[in-house]
Amino acid sequence: MRLYAAVVPPREQVERLFEDLSAHSDGALAWTAVDAVRIGLCYFGSLTQTDAARLTTRLRVAAAELESFPLRFSGGGALDEEGDDTVWVGLRGDLDQLSALASAMADTARVDGLMVDRRAYRPRFPVARITANTTVPRLQTIVDTLTAYEGNAWNVTELALIEPRLSAEHTAFQSFDVAAVLPLAARPVASETGDGDEPSPRSDTGDTHVPRPAVEHRRT
């Protein structure tokens, strides 16, 4: 089984994001399926049922040592580096805690003898990929929409271990099954934000919502 650790956003937040982007769903991009939206933390590779069960137990302990935290979709961009073909939405909230969660998952997997990605964690999610039909003006319009996007905050209280359901070409998520839910520790009452609609005081740390450059020098 292929196993990933991920934060699964509330369905209503995902639907609101894609509703705002729906005006651009004209075939110019290959859009991510709504049922496939997740904020990836770590990919563990293909595991046997026995190895997956052992890893799940250890990951559950690691997750319980980290507190829940606020998060929301915010900003976005495209074609960040050479070879990148994604259009992505950024995140705002307690990104230090999100990165700590990703690190804890990777470190636990390494202790279990698994090889995982050692690249720095990037708090974002690809909403689409460019295609042969993507024009520079169309892409710039979509990037402008994402740059201005601000979703509502939610409190991340758990992460999920998920198994992907891939496309016929086995190249893209179509949806996923949740193999296990790993609860995080509850935050102390004093650190709650009150109405739950605004990020915590730590929310500006590592914020990915920054102005994006024009894209005309990358692709046509």
Secondary structure, DSSP 8 states (H G I E B T S, - for coil): -EEEEEE---HHHHHHHHHHHGGG-SSSEEE--GGG--EEEEEEEE--HHHHHHHHHHHHHHHHTSB-EEEEEEEEEE--STT--EEEEEEEE-HHHHHHHHHHHHHHHHHTT-----S----EEEEEEE-TT--HHHHHHHHHHHHT-B---EEE-EEEEEEEEE-TTSSSEEEEEEEEEEE-B---GGG--SSSSS--TTTTTT---------TTT--
